[in-house]
Amino acid sequence: MKHIGAVILHEGRLMLVPTIFFFVCFNVLVLTITFMDPARGFSIVSHGAATVGALIVGKAVLIADKLPFFNRYPHKPLIYNTLWKAALYIAITTLIRIAEALLSAATNEYGFATGVAEEAAHFTWGRFAAIQMWLAILFLVYTGFRELANQIGPQRMRAMFFTTPERGA
């Protein structure tokens, strides 16, 4: 049986790329909102929430990757697996977001029922839908690049992005 530290290190490495990708994206979104509404000012809490969100999404990606039906279309054009996996990622993050709200309600000092009532009172469908739309777009981009990297290999992908191409004479 593996040592718990080795397992945690392995899981952390698997979460690293999606977490960094979504960390950057979510914090850029927070900055964009700040620039669009300067009256709100800079909020470390918003950036903290974006960072926690990136960690949650990184974990959701890790969970989805372990599902037995995740790689459903390995022998079809990349768009099939890209759309399929993005849909799964979106579904899992939606469930995690709902579970997070229920956990918040459950830890309410006045009890679960009061917590649910407070969550429902502050819930806005527009905000929820906007976040889900952004997640969908980001997951499509992330999954598309990931599928491409899996197809051509991570070394070739890195070389294509970070080395100067050789020019013919």
DSSP file (Angstrom, degrees, kcal/mol; ACC not computed):
  #  RESIDUE AA STRUCTURE BP1 BP2  ACC     N-H-->O    O-->H-N    N-H-->O    O-->H-N    TCO  KAPPA ALPHA  PHI   PSI    X-CA   Y-CA   Z-CA
    1    1 A M              0   0    0      0, 0.0     3,-0.1     0, 0.0     2,-0.0   0.000 360.0 360.0 360.0 137.1    0.0    0.0    0.0
    2    2 A K        -     0   0    0      1,-0.1     2,-0.2     2,-0.1     0, 0.0  -0.282 360.0-103.8 -67.3 149.8    1.3    3.4   -0.9
    3    3 A H    >>  -     0   0    0      1,-0.1     4,-1.9     4,-0.0     3,-0.6  -0.528  28.6-123.5 -69.6 140.2    2.4    5.9    1.7
    4    4 A I  H 3> S+     0   0    0      1,-0.3     4,-2.4     2,-0.2     5,-0.2   0.834 110.6  56.1 -58.6 -35.5   -0.2    8.6    2.2
    5    5 A G  H 3> S+     0   0    0      2,-0.2     4,-2.3     1,-0.2    -1,-0.3   0.887 106.4  49.7 -64.1 -39.3    2.3   11.3    1.5
    6    6 A A  H <> S+     0   0    0     -3,-0.6     4,-2.5     2,-0.2    -2,-0.2   0.886 110.9  50.1 -66.6 -39.0    3.1    9.8   -1.9
    7    7 A V  H  X S+     0   0    0     -4,-1.9     4,-2.7     2,-0.2     5,-0.2   0.932 111.5  47.7 -64.6 -45.8   -0.6    9.6   -2.7
    8    8 A I  H  X S+     0   0    0     -4,-2.4     4,-2.5     2,-0.2    -2,-0.2   0.905 112.5  49.5 -62.7 -42.0   -1.2   13.2   -1.8
    9    9 A L  H  X S+     0   0    0     -4,-2.3     4,-2.1     2,-0.2    -1,-0.2   0.916 112.2  47.9 -63.2 -43.6    1.9   14.3   -3.8
   10   10 A H  H  X S+     0   0    0     -4,-2.5     4,-2.0     2,-0.2    -2,-0.2   0.932 113.4  47.0 -62.6 -46.7    0.7   12.4   -6.8
   11   11 A E  H  X S+     0   0    0     -4,-2.7     4,-1.7     1,-0.2    -2,-0.2   0.890 110.8  53.4 -63.0 -39.7   -2.9   13.8   -6.5
   12   12 A G  H  X S+     0   0    0     -4,-2.5     4,-1.1    -5,-0.2    -1,-0.2   0.896 107.3  50.5 -62.2 -41.2   -1.5   17.3   -6.1
   13   13 A R  H  X S+     0   0    0     -4,-2.1     4,-0.6     1,-0.2     3,-0.4   0.902 109.2  51.4 -63.6 -40.8    0.6   16.9   -9.3
   14   14 A L  H  < S+     0   0    0     -4,-2.0    -1,-0.2     1,-0.2    -2,-0.2   0.842 113.1  45.8 -64.7 -32.3   -2.5   15.8  -11.2
   15   15 A M  H  X S+     0   0    0     -4,-1.7     4,-2.4     1,-0.2     5,-0.2   0.655  93.0  85.5 -81.5 -16.6   -4.4   18.8   -9.9
   16   16 A L  H  X S+     0   0    0     -4,-1.1     4,-2.6    -3,-0.4     5,-0.2   0.909  87.8  44.0 -58.3 -53.6   -1.6   21.3  -10.7
   17   17 A V  H  X S+     0   0    0     -4,-0.6     4,-2.6     1,-0.2    -1,-0.2   0.947 118.2  41.9 -63.1 -51.7   -2.3   22.2  -14.3
   18   18 A P  H  > S+     0   0    0      0, 0.0     4,-2.6     0, 0.0     5,-0.2   0.894 115.2  52.2 -63.9 -35.2   -6.1   22.6  -14.1
   19   19 A T  H  X S+     0   0    0     -4,-2.4     4,-2.4     2,-0.2    -2,-0.2   0.927 111.8  45.0 -65.8 -43.6   -5.8   24.5  -10.8
   20   20 A I  H  X S+     0   0    0     -4,-2.6     4,-2.4    -5,-0.2     5,-0.2   0.930 113.2  51.4 -64.3 -44.9   -3.2   27.0  -12.3
   21   21 A F  H  X S+     0   0    0     -4,-2.6     4,-2.3    -5,-0.2    -2,-0.2   0.945 116.5  39.0 -56.7 -50.4   -5.3   27.4  -15.4
   22   22 A F  H  X S+     0   0    0     -4,-2.6     4,-2.9     2,-0.2     5,-0.3   0.804 110.8  59.6 -75.3 -28.0   -8.5   28.2  -13.5
   23   23 A F  H  X S+     0   0    0     -4,-2.4     4,-2.1    -5,-0.2     5,-0.2   0.950 110.8  41.9 -58.9 -49.4   -6.6   30.2  -10.9
   24   24 A V  H  X S+     0   0    0     -4,-2.4     4,-2.2     2,-0.2    -2,-0.2   0.949 117.4  47.0 -63.3 -49.3   -5.4   32.6  -13.6
   25   25 A C  H  X S+     0   0    0     -4,-2.3     4,-2.1    -5,-0.2    -2,-0.2   0.930 114.0  46.0 -60.4 -48.2   -8.8   32.7  -15.4
   26   26 A F  H  X S+     0   0    0     -4,-2.9     4,-2.2     1,-0.2    -1,-0.2   0.892 113.6  48.6 -65.3 -39.9  -10.8   33.2  -12.2
   27   27 A N  H  X S+     0   0    0     -4,-2.1     4,-2.3    -5,-0.3    -1,-0.2   0.850 109.3  52.8 -71.3 -32.2   -8.6   35.9  -10.9
   28   28 A V  H  X S+     0   0    0     -4,-2.2     4,-2.6    -5,-0.2    -1,-0.2   0.894 108.7  51.6 -65.5 -38.8   -8.6   37.7  -14.3
   29   29 A L  H  X S+     0   0    0     -4,-2.1     4,-2.4     2,-0.2    -2,-0.2   0.923 109.1  49.5 -61.3 -44.0  -12.4   37.6  -14.1
   30   30 A V  H  X S+     0   0    0     -4,-2.2     4,-2.1     1,-0.2    -2,-0.2   0.922 112.0  48.3 -61.6 -43.5  -12.3   39.2  -10.6
   31   31 A L  H  X S+     0   0    0     -4,-2.3     4,-2.7     2,-0.2    -1,-0.2   0.900 109.5  53.3 -62.7 -40.3  -10.0   41.9  -11.9
   32   32 A T  H  X S+     0   0    0     -4,-2.6     4,-2.2     1,-0.2    -2,-0.2   0.925 109.4  47.8 -60.3 -45.2  -12.2   42.5  -14.9
   33   33 A I  H  X S+     0   0    0     -4,-2.4     4,-1.6     1,-0.2    -1,-0.2   0.896 111.4  51.5 -62.3 -40.2  -15.2   43.0  -12.6
   34   34 A T  H  < S+     0   0    0     -4,-2.1     7,-0.3     1,-0.2    -2,-0.2   0.911 111.0  47.1 -62.8 -43.6  -13.1   45.3  -10.4
   35   35 A F  H  < S+     0   0    0     -4,-2.7    -1,-0.2     1,-0.2    -2,-0.2   0.857 112.2  50.3 -66.8 -35.1  -12.1   47.4  -13.5
   36   36 A M  H  < S+     0   0    0     -4,-2.2    -1,-0.2     1,-0.3    -2,-0.2   0.776 122.9  31.0 -75.1 -26.3  -15.7   47.5  -14.8
   37   37 A D    >X  +     0   0    0     -4,-1.6     3,-1.9    -5,-0.2     4,-0.6  -0.655  67.1 173.3-132.8  77.0  -17.1   48.7  -11.4
   38   38 A P  G >4 S+     0   0    0      0, 0.0     3,-0.6     0, 0.0    -1,-0.1   0.726  73.1  72.4 -60.3 -21.6  -14.3   50.7   -9.7
   39   39 A A  G 34 S+     0   0    0      1,-0.2    -5,-0.1    -3,-0.1    -2,-0.0   0.809  91.5  58.3 -63.5 -27.8  -16.7   51.7   -6.9
   40   40 A R  G <4 S-     0   0    0     -3,-1.9    -1,-0.2    -6,-0.2    -6,-0.1   0.839  96.6-162.1 -69.7 -31.9  -16.4   48.1   -5.6
   41   41 A G    <<  -     0   0    0     -4,-0.6     2,-0.2    -3,-0.6    -2,-0.1   0.048  35.6 -39.4  72.1 173.2  -12.7   48.5   -5.2
   42   42 A F        -     0   0    0     -4,-0.1     2,-0.5    -8,-0.0     3,-0.1  -0.527  59.0-163.9 -72.4 133.7  -10.1   45.7   -4.9
   43   43 A S     >  -     0   0    0     -2,-0.2     4,-1.7     1,-0.1     5,-0.2  -0.953  20.3-167.6-127.1 114.3  -11.3   42.8   -2.7
   44   44 A I  H  > S+     0   0    0     -2,-0.5     4,-2.4     1,-0.2     5,-0.1   0.818  93.9  60.6 -64.6 -29.4   -8.9   40.3   -1.3
   45   45 A V  H  > S+     0   0    0      2,-0.2     4,-2.7     1,-0.2    -1,-0.2   0.907 102.9  50.2 -63.9 -42.0  -11.9   38.2   -0.4
   46   46 A S  H  > S+     0   0    0      2,-0.2     4,-2.1     1,-0.2    -1,-0.2   0.905 112.4  46.3 -63.5 -41.2  -13.0   38.0   -4.1
   47   47 A H  H  X S+     0   0    0     -4,-1.7     4,-2.1     2,-0.2    -1,-0.2   0.860 111.7  52.2 -69.5 -34.5   -9.5   36.9   -5.1
   48   48 A G  H  X S+     0   0    0     -4,-2.4     4,-2.6     2,-0.2    -2,-0.2   0.915 109.5  49.0 -64.0 -42.5   -9.5   34.4   -2.2
   49   49 A A  H  X S+     0   0    0     -4,-2.7     4,-2.6     1,-0.2    -2,-0.2   0.883 110.0  51.9 -64.5 -38.1  -12.8   33.0   -3.4
   50   50 A A  H  X S+     0   0    0     -4,-2.1     4,-2.0     2,-0.2    -1,-0.2   0.894 110.5  48.7 -64.0 -39.5  -11.4   32.8   -7.0
   51   51 A T  H  X S+     0   0    0     -4,-2.1     4,-1.9     2,-0.2    -2,-0.2   0.921 112.1  47.1 -67.4 -44.4   -8.4   30.9   -5.6
   52   52 A V  H  X S+     0   0    0     -4,-2.6     4,-2.4     1,-0.2    -2,-0.2   0.902 110.6  54.3 -62.1 -40.4  -10.7   28.5   -3.6
   53   53 A G  H  X S+     0   0    0     -4,-2.6     4,-2.6     1,-0.2    -2,-0.2   0.894 106.3  51.4 -59.4 -40.9  -12.8   28.1   -6.8
   54   54 A A  H  X S+     0   0    0     -4,-2.0     4,-2.5     2,-0.2    -1,-0.2   0.887 109.6  49.9 -64.4 -39.3   -9.7   27.1   -8.7
   55   55 A L  H  X S+     0   0    0     -4,-1.9     4,-2.0     2,-0.2    -2,-0.2   0.897 111.2  49.4 -65.4 -39.8   -8.8   24.5   -6.1
   56   56 A I  H  X S+     0   0    0     -4,-2.4     4,-2.5     2,-0.2    -2,-0.2   0.923 112.4  47.0 -64.3 -44.6  -12.4   23.1   -6.3
   57   57 A V  H  X S+     0   0    0     -4,-2.6     4,-2.5     2,-0.2    -2,-0.2   0.903 109.5  54.5 -65.3 -40.5  -12.3   22.9  -10.0
   58   58 A G  H  X S+     0   0    0     -4,-2.5     4,-1.8     1,-0.2    -1,-0.2   0.904 111.2  45.4 -58.3 -41.3   -8.9   21.3   -9.9
   59   59 A K  H  X S+     0   0    0     -4,-2.0     4,-2.5     2,-0.2    -2,-0.2   0.882 109.9  54.5 -69.7 -38.5  -10.4   18.6   -7.6
   60   60 A A  H  X S+     0   0    0     -4,-2.5     4,-2.8     2,-0.2    -2,-0.2   0.899 107.8  50.4 -61.2 -40.1  -13.4   18.3   -9.8
   61   61 A V  H  X S+     0   0    0     -4,-2.5     4,-2.5     2,-0.2    -1,-0.2   0.915 109.9  50.6 -62.6 -43.2  -11.1   17.6  -12.8
   62   62 A L  H  X S+     0   0    0     -4,-1.8     4,-0.8     2,-0.2    -2,-0.2   0.905 112.3  46.6 -61.5 -42.7   -9.3   14.9  -10.7
   63   63 A I  H >< S+     0   0    0     -4,-2.5     3,-1.0     1,-0.2     4,-0.5   0.943 112.9  48.8 -64.2 -48.9  -12.6   13.3   -9.8
   64   64 A A  H >< S+     0   0    0     -4,-2.8     3,-1.6     1,-0.3    -2,-0.2   0.893 104.8  59.2 -60.5 -40.5  -13.9   13.3  -13.4
   65   65 A D  H 3< S+     0   0    0     -4,-2.5    -1,-0.3     1,-0.3    -2,-0.2   0.753 103.1  53.8 -61.4 -24.1  -10.7   11.9  -14.7
   66   66 A K  T << S+     0   0    0     -3,-1.0    -1,-0.3    -4,-0.8    -2,-0.2   0.550  80.7 111.3 -88.7  -8.5  -11.2    8.8  -12.5
   67   67 A L  S X  S-     0   0    0     -3,-1.6     3,-1.6    -4,-0.5     4,-0.4  -0.453  70.6-133.7 -68.1 137.5  -14.7    8.0  -13.8
   68   68 A P  T 3  S+     0   0    0      0, 0.0     3,-0.2     0, 0.0    -1,-0.1   0.774 104.2  45.6 -65.5 -25.4  -14.7    4.8  -15.8
   69   69 A F  T 3  S+     0   0    0      1,-0.2     3,-0.4     3,-0.0    -2,-0.1   0.255  83.8 102.1 -99.1  12.1  -16.8    6.3  -18.6
   70   70 A F  S <  S+     0   0    0     -3,-1.6     2,-1.6     1,-0.3     3,-0.2   0.925  77.1  50.2 -66.5 -46.9  -14.8    9.5  -18.8
   71   71 A N  S    S+     0   0    0     -4,-0.4    -1,-0.3    -3,-0.2    10,-0.1  -0.529  72.0 151.0 -91.5  70.5  -12.8    8.8  -21.9
   72   72 A R        +     0   0    0     -2,-1.6    -1,-0.2    -3,-0.4     3,-0.2   0.776  64.5  37.2 -77.2 -29.8  -15.8    7.7  -24.0
   73   73 A Y    >   +     0   0    0     -3,-0.2     3,-1.2     1,-0.1     8,-0.4  -0.446  61.4 145.9-124.6  58.9  -14.7    8.6  -27.5
   74   74 A P  T 3  S+     0   0    0      0, 0.0    -1,-0.1     0, 0.0    -2,-0.1   0.738  77.2  46.1 -69.9 -20.5  -11.0    7.8  -27.8
   75   75 A H  T 3  S+     0   0    0     -3,-0.2     3,-0.1     2,-0.1    -2,-0.0   0.160 100.3  79.6-109.6  18.6  -11.2    6.8  -31.5
   76   76 A K  S <  S-     0   0    0     -3,-1.2     5,-0.1     1,-0.2    -3,-0.0  -0.680  97.8 -65.9-113.8 171.8  -13.3    9.7  -32.8
   77   77 A P    >>  -     0   0    0      0, 0.0     3,-1.8     0, 0.0     4,-0.7  -0.213  55.1-106.7 -54.8 151.5  -12.3   13.2  -33.7
   78   78 A L  H 3> S+     0   0    0      1,-0.3     4,-2.5     2,-0.2     5,-0.2   0.745 113.4  71.1 -55.6 -28.0  -11.1   15.3  -30.7
   79   79 A I  H 3> S+     0   0    0      1,-0.2     4,-2.7     2,-0.2     5,-0.3   0.836  92.2  58.6 -61.8 -32.3  -14.3   17.3  -30.6
   80   80 A Y  H <> S+     0   0    0     -3,-1.8     4,-2.5     2,-0.2    -1,-0.2   0.973 112.6  36.4 -61.7 -55.6  -16.3   14.3  -29.3
   81   81 A N  H  X S+     0   0    0     -4,-0.7     4,-3.0    -8,-0.4     5,-0.3   0.862 115.3  57.5 -66.7 -34.3  -14.1   13.8  -26.2
   82   82 A T  H  X S+     0   0    0     -4,-2.5     4,-2.3     2,-0.2    -2,-0.2   0.960 112.9  38.2 -60.4 -51.0  -13.7   17.6  -25.8
   83   83 A L  H  X S+     0   0    0     -4,-2.7     4,-2.2     2,-0.2    -2,-0.2   0.908 118.2  50.0 -67.0 -41.7  -17.5   18.2  -25.6
   84   84 A W  H  X S+     0   0    0     -4,-2.5     4,-2.1    -5,-0.3    -2,-0.2   0.949 114.9  42.3 -61.8 -50.9  -18.1   15.0  -23.6
   85   85 A K  H  X S+     0   0    0     -4,-3.0     4,-2.9     1,-0.2     5,-0.2   0.888 112.8  52.9 -67.0 -39.6  -15.5   15.7  -21.0
   86   86 A A  H  X S+     0   0    0     -4,-2.3     4,-2.6    -5,-0.3    -1,-0.2   0.915 109.1  50.9 -61.1 -41.5  -16.3   19.4  -20.8
   87   87 A A  H  X S+     0   0    0     -4,-2.2     4,-2.5     2,-0.2    -2,-0.2   0.907 111.5  47.5 -62.8 -41.5  -20.0   18.5  -20.1
   88   88 A L  H  X S+     0   0    0     -4,-2.1     4,-2.8     2,-0.2     5,-0.2   0.929 111.4  50.3 -65.2 -44.3  -18.9   16.1  -17.3
   89   89 A Y  H  X S+     0   0    0     -4,-2.9     4,-2.7     1,-0.2     5,-0.2   0.921 111.8  48.4 -58.7 -43.4  -16.6   18.7  -15.8
   90   90 A I  H  X S+     0   0    0     -4,-2.6     4,-2.2     2,-0.2    -1,-0.2   0.924 111.8  49.1 -63.7 -44.3  -19.4   21.2  -15.8
   91   91 A A  H  X S+     0   0    0     -4,-2.5     4,-2.2     2,-0.2    -2,-0.2   0.923 113.2  46.9 -61.4 -44.5  -21.9   18.7  -14.3
   92   92 A I  H  X S+     0   0    0     -4,-2.8     4,-2.5     1,-0.2    -2,-0.2   0.918 112.5  48.3 -66.8 -42.9  -19.4   17.8  -11.5
   93   93 A T  H  X S+     0   0    0     -4,-2.7     4,-2.6    -5,-0.2    -1,-0.2   0.862 109.8  54.0 -66.4 -32.8  -18.5   21.4  -10.7
   94   94 A T  H  X S+     0   0    0     -4,-2.2     4,-2.3    -5,-0.2    -2,-0.2   0.941 110.1  46.5 -63.2 -46.2  -22.3   22.2  -10.6
   95   95 A L  H  X S+     0   0    0     -4,-2.2     4,-2.8     1,-0.2    -2,-0.2   0.903 112.7  50.1 -62.1 -41.0  -22.8   19.4   -8.1
   96   96 A I  H  X S+     0   0    0     -4,-2.5     4,-2.6     2,-0.2    -1,-0.2   0.906 109.5  51.0 -64.8 -40.8  -19.8   20.6   -6.0
   97   97 A R  H  X S+     0   0    0     -4,-2.6     4,-1.9     2,-0.2    -2,-0.2   0.902 112.5  46.4 -63.3 -39.9  -21.1   24.2   -6.0
   98   98 A I  H  X S+     0   0    0     -4,-2.3     4,-2.4     2,-0.2    -2,-0.2   0.924 112.7  49.6 -67.5 -43.9  -24.5   23.0   -4.8
   99   99 A A  H  X S+     0   0    0     -4,-2.8     4,-2.6     1,-0.2    -2,-0.2   0.881 108.5  54.3 -61.4 -38.1  -22.9   20.8   -2.2
  100  100 A E  H  X S+     0   0    0     -4,-2.6     4,-2.3     2,-0.2    -1,-0.2   0.910 109.0  47.7 -62.2 -42.8  -20.8   23.7   -1.1
  101  101 A A  H  X S+     0   0    0     -4,-1.9     4,-2.2     2,-0.2    -2,-0.2   0.898 112.5  49.2 -65.3 -40.4  -23.9   25.8   -0.6
  102  102 A L  H  X S+     0   0    0     -4,-2.4     4,-2.6     2,-0.2    -2,-0.2   0.883 110.1  51.1 -66.8 -37.9  -25.6   23.0    1.4
  103  103 A L  H  X S+     0   0    0     -4,-2.6     4,-1.6     2,-0.2    -2,-0.2   0.912 109.5  50.4 -63.5 -41.9  -22.5   22.6    3.5
  104  104 A S  H  < S+     0   0    0     -4,-2.3    -2,-0.2     1,-0.2    -1,-0.2   0.911 112.4  47.3 -60.7 -41.9  -22.6   26.4    4.2
  105  105 A A  H >< S+     0   0    0     -4,-2.2     3,-1.4     1,-0.2    10,-0.4   0.890 108.9  54.6 -65.7 -39.1  -26.3   26.0    5.1
  106  106 A A  H 3< S+     0   0    0     -4,-2.6    -1,-0.2     1,-0.3    -2,-0.2   0.787 106.8  50.7 -67.2 -27.5  -25.6   23.0    7.4
  107  107 A T  T 3< S+     0   0    0     -4,-1.6    -1,-0.3    -3,-0.2    -2,-0.2   0.324  79.5 129.3 -93.8   8.1  -23.0   24.9    9.4
  108  108 A N    X   -     0   0    0     -3,-1.4     3,-1.8     1,-0.1     7,-0.1  -0.407  65.0-130.2 -63.2 136.6  -25.3   27.8   10.0
  109  109 A E  T 3  S+     0   0    0      1,-0.3    -1,-0.1    -2,-0.1     3,-0.1   0.705 106.7  51.7 -64.8 -18.7  -25.4   28.7   13.7
  110  110 A Y  T 3  S-     0   0    0      1,-0.3    -1,-0.3     2,-0.1     4,-0.3   0.363 121.9 -90.1-100.0   5.0  -29.2   28.6   13.7
  111  111 A G    <>  -     0   0    0     -3,-1.8     4,-2.3     1,-0.1    -1,-0.3  -0.287  41.5 -70.6 110.8 166.1  -29.5   25.2   12.0
  112  112 A F  H  > S+     0   0    0      2,-0.2     4,-2.9     1,-0.2     5,-0.2   0.908 124.7  52.1 -63.3 -46.9  -29.8   23.6    8.6
  113  113 A A  H  > S+     0   0    0      1,-0.2     4,-2.1     2,-0.2    -1,-0.2   0.910 113.2  44.8 -60.6 -43.1  -33.3   24.8    7.8
  114  114 A T  H  > S+     0   0    0     -4,-0.3     4,-2.4     2,-0.2    -1,-0.2   0.898 112.7  52.5 -66.5 -40.0  -32.4   28.4    8.6
  115  115 A G  H  X S+     0   0    0     -4,-2.3     4,-2.6   -10,-0.4    -2,-0.2   0.908 109.4  48.2 -61.9 -42.9  -29.2   28.1    6.7
  116  116 A V  H  X S+     0   0    0     -4,-2.9     4,-2.7   -11,-0.2    -1,-0.2   0.911 111.1  51.4 -63.9 -41.7  -31.0   26.8    3.6
  117  117 A A  H  X S+     0   0    0     -4,-2.1     4,-2.0    -5,-0.2    -2,-0.2   0.898 111.7  47.1 -62.2 -40.1  -33.5   29.6    3.9
  118  118 A E  H  X S+     0   0    0     -4,-2.4     4,-1.7     2,-0.2    -2,-0.2   0.915 112.0  49.5 -68.0 -42.9  -30.7   32.1    4.0
  119  119 A E  H  X S+     0   0    0     -4,-2.6     4,-0.8     1,-0.2    -2,-0.2   0.922 112.4  48.3 -59.9 -43.9  -28.9   30.6    1.1
  120  120 A A  H  < S+     0   0    0     -4,-2.7     3,-0.4     1,-0.2    -1,-0.2   0.869 108.8  53.9 -65.1 -37.3  -32.1   30.6   -0.9
  121  121 A A  H  < S+     0   0    0     -4,-2.0    -1,-0.2     1,-0.2    -2,-0.2   0.828 115.5  39.0 -67.1 -31.5  -32.8   34.3    0.0
  122  122 A H  H  < S+     0   0    0     -4,-1.7     2,-0.3    -3,-0.2    -1,-0.2   0.473  91.3 111.6 -97.2  -3.2  -29.3   35.3   -1.3
  123  123 A F     <  -     0   0    0     -4,-0.8     2,-0.5    -3,-0.4    -3,-0.0  -0.539  46.5-169.1 -75.6 132.1  -29.3   33.0   -4.3
  124  124 A T     >  -     0   0    0     -2,-0.3     4,-2.3     1,-0.1     5,-0.2  -0.983  17.0-154.8-124.3 123.3  -29.5   34.7   -7.7
  125  125 A W  H  > S+     0   0    0     -2,-0.5     4,-3.1     1,-0.2     5,-0.2   0.853  94.9  58.2 -62.3 -35.6  -30.1   32.7  -10.8
  126  126 A G  H  > S+     0   0    0      2,-0.2     4,-2.5     1,-0.2    -1,-0.2   0.926 108.6  43.8 -61.8 -45.3  -28.4   35.3  -13.0
  127  127 A R  H  > S+     0   0    0      2,-0.2     4,-2.5     1,-0.2     5,-0.2   0.927 114.9  49.6 -65.2 -45.0  -25.1   35.1  -11.1
  128  128 A F  H  X S+     0   0    0     -4,-2.3     4,-2.3     1,-0.2    -2,-0.2   0.930 113.3  46.3 -59.3 -46.4  -25.3   31.3  -11.0
  129  129 A A  H  X S+     0   0    0     -4,-3.1     4,-2.5     2,-0.2    -1,-0.2   0.892 111.2  52.1 -65.1 -40.5  -26.0   31.1  -14.8
  130  130 A A  H  X S+     0   0    0     -4,-2.5     4,-2.3    -5,-0.2    -1,-0.2   0.920 111.1  47.0 -62.9 -43.5  -23.1   33.6  -15.5
  131  131 A I  H  X S+     0   0    0     -4,-2.5     4,-2.7     1,-0.2    -1,-0.2   0.915 112.4  50.2 -63.9 -42.3  -20.7   31.6  -13.5
  132  132 A Q  H  X S+     0   0    0     -4,-2.3     4,-2.4    -5,-0.2    -2,-0.2   0.879 109.4  51.4 -65.1 -37.2  -21.8   28.4  -15.2
  133  133 A M  H  X S+     0   0    0     -4,-2.5     4,-2.3     2,-0.2    -1,-0.2   0.935 111.8  46.4 -64.4 -45.3  -21.5   30.0  -18.7
  134  134 A W  H  X S+     0   0    0     -4,-2.3     4,-2.9     1,-0.2     5,-0.2   0.913 112.0  51.4 -63.1 -42.0  -17.9   31.1  -17.9
  135  135 A L  H  X S+     0   0    0     -4,-2.7     4,-3.0     1,-0.2     5,-0.2   0.914 108.7  52.0 -59.7 -41.9  -17.1   27.6  -16.5
  136  136 A A  H  X S+     0   0    0     -4,-2.4     4,-2.1     2,-0.2    -2,-0.2   0.935 112.5  44.4 -60.8 -47.0  -18.5   26.0  -19.7
  137  137 A I  H  X S+     0   0    0     -4,-2.3     4,-2.2     2,-0.2    -2,-0.2   0.932 115.5  47.4 -63.9 -46.0  -16.3   28.2  -21.9
  138  138 A L  H  X S+     0   0    0     -4,-2.9     4,-3.0     1,-0.2     5,-0.2   0.891 111.8  50.5 -64.8 -39.0  -13.2   27.7  -19.8
  139  139 A F  H  X S+     0   0    0     -4,-3.0     4,-3.0    -5,-0.2     5,-0.3   0.874 108.6  52.6 -67.1 -35.8  -13.8   24.0  -19.6
  140  140 A L  H  X S+     0   0    0     -4,-2.1     4,-2.4    -5,-0.2    -2,-0.2   0.932 113.6  43.2 -63.7 -44.2  -14.1   23.8  -23.4
  141  141 A V  H  X S+     0   0    0     -4,-2.2     4,-2.3     2,-0.2     5,-0.3   0.957 117.5  45.6 -64.2 -50.9  -10.8   25.7  -23.8
  142  142 A Y  H  X S+     0   0    0     -4,-3.0     4,-2.3     1,-0.2    -2,-0.2   0.934 116.6  44.6 -58.2 -49.0   -9.0   23.6  -21.1
  143  143 A T  H  X S+     0   0    0     -4,-3.0     4,-2.9    -5,-0.2     5,-0.2   0.884 110.7  54.2 -67.7 -39.1  -10.4   20.3  -22.4
  144  144 A G  H  X S+     0   0    0     -4,-2.4     4,-2.1    -5,-0.3    -1,-0.2   0.934 112.8  42.7 -59.7 -46.7   -9.7   21.1  -26.1
  145  145 A F  H  X S+     0   0    0     -4,-2.3     4,-2.6     2,-0.2    -2,-0.2   0.878 114.2  51.8 -67.7 -36.8   -6.0   21.9  -25.3
  146  146 A R  H  X S+     0   0    0     -4,-2.3     4,-2.5    -5,-0.3    -2,-0.2   0.917 109.9  48.2 -66.4 -42.6   -5.7   18.9  -23.0
  147  147 A E  H  X S+     0   0    0     -4,-2.9     4,-1.9     2,-0.2    -2,-0.2   0.905 112.4  49.8 -63.4 -40.8   -7.2   16.5  -25.7
  148  148 A L  H  X S+     0   0    0     -4,-2.1     4,-2.6    -5,-0.2     5,-0.3   0.924 110.8  49.2 -62.7 -44.3   -4.8   18.0  -28.2
  149  149 A A  H  X S+     0   0    0     -4,-2.6     4,-1.9     1,-0.2    -2,-0.2   0.887 110.9  50.3 -62.8 -39.4   -1.8   17.5  -25.8
  150  150 A N  H  < S+     0   0    0     -4,-2.5    -1,-0.2     2,-0.2    -2,-0.2   0.859 112.6  48.1 -66.2 -34.0   -2.9   13.9  -25.2
  151  151 A Q  H  < S+     0   0    0     -4,-1.9    -2,-0.2    -5,-0.2    -1,-0.2   0.923 124.9  26.3 -73.4 -45.6   -3.1   13.3  -29.0
  152  152 A I  H  < S-     0   0    0     -4,-2.6     4,-0.3    -5,-0.1    -2,-0.2   0.586 118.5-103.4 -97.1 -10.3    0.3   14.8  -30.0
  153  153 A G     X  -     0   0    0     -4,-1.9     4,-2.2    -5,-0.3     5,-0.2   0.228  21.9 -99.9  97.4 140.0    2.1   14.3  -26.7
  154  154 A P  H  > S+     0   0    0      0, 0.0     4,-2.5     0, 0.0     5,-0.2   0.837 119.5  54.9 -63.0 -33.9    2.9   16.7  -23.9
  155  155 A Q  H  > S+     0   0    0      2,-0.2     4,-2.6     1,-0.2     5,-0.2   0.933 110.3  45.0 -66.5 -44.4    6.5   17.1  -25.0
  156  156 A R  H  > S+     0   0    0     -4,-0.3     4,-2.6     2,-0.2    -1,-0.2   0.896 112.3  52.5 -65.4 -39.2    5.5   18.1  -28.6
  157  157 A M  H  X S+     0   0    0     -4,-2.2     4,-1.6     2,-0.2    -2,-0.2   0.937 111.3  46.3 -61.4 -46.6    2.9   20.5  -27.2
  158  158 A R  H  X S+     0   0    0     -4,-2.5     4,-2.9     1,-0.2     5,-0.2   0.922 112.7  50.6 -61.2 -43.6    5.4   22.2  -25.0
  159  159 A A  H  X S+     0   0    0     -4,-2.6     4,-1.6     1,-0.2    -2,-0.2   0.894 107.9  52.9 -62.2 -40.0    7.9   22.4  -27.9
  160  160 A M  H  < S+     0   0    0     -4,-2.6    -1,-0.2     1,-0.2    -2,-0.2   0.849 119.3  34.7 -64.0 -33.7    5.2   23.9  -30.1
  161  161 A F  H  < S+     0   0    0     -4,-1.6    -2,-0.2    -5,-0.2    -1,-0.2   0.781 128.0  31.2 -90.8 -29.2    4.5   26.6  -27.6
  162  162 A F  H  < S+     0   0    0     -4,-2.9     2,-0.3    -5,-0.2    -3,-0.2   0.377 104.3  67.6-121.1   5.4    7.9   27.3  -26.0
  163  163 A T  S  < S-     0   0    0     -4,-1.6     0, 0.0    -5,-0.2     0, 0.0  -0.928  82.3-106.4-124.3 154.7   10.6   26.6  -28.7
  164  164 A T        -     0   0    0     -2,-0.3    -3,-0.1     1,-0.1     2,-0.1  -0.605  40.5-118.9 -75.6 127.5   11.4   28.5  -31.8
  165  165 A P        -     0   0    0      0, 0.0     2,-0.4     0, 0.0    -1,-0.1  -0.376  26.3-112.7 -67.3 145.6   10.3   26.5  -34.9
  166  166 A E        -     0   0    0     -2,-0.1     2,-0.3     1,-0.0     0, 0.0  -0.635  31.1-143.2 -78.0 134.2   13.0   25.5  -37.3
  167  167 A R        -     0   0    0     -2,-0.4     2,-0.1     1,-0.1    -1,-0.0  -0.771  16.9-112.2 -98.9 142.4   12.7   27.3  -40.6
  168  168 A G              0   0    0     -2,-0.3    -1,-0.1     1,-0.1     0, 0.0  -0.386 360.0 360.0 -69.2 151.3   13.5   25.7  -44.0
  169  169 A A              0   0    0     -2,-0.1    -1,-0.1     0, 0.0    -2,-0.0   0.459 360.0 360.0 -75.6 360.0   16.5   27.0  -45.9
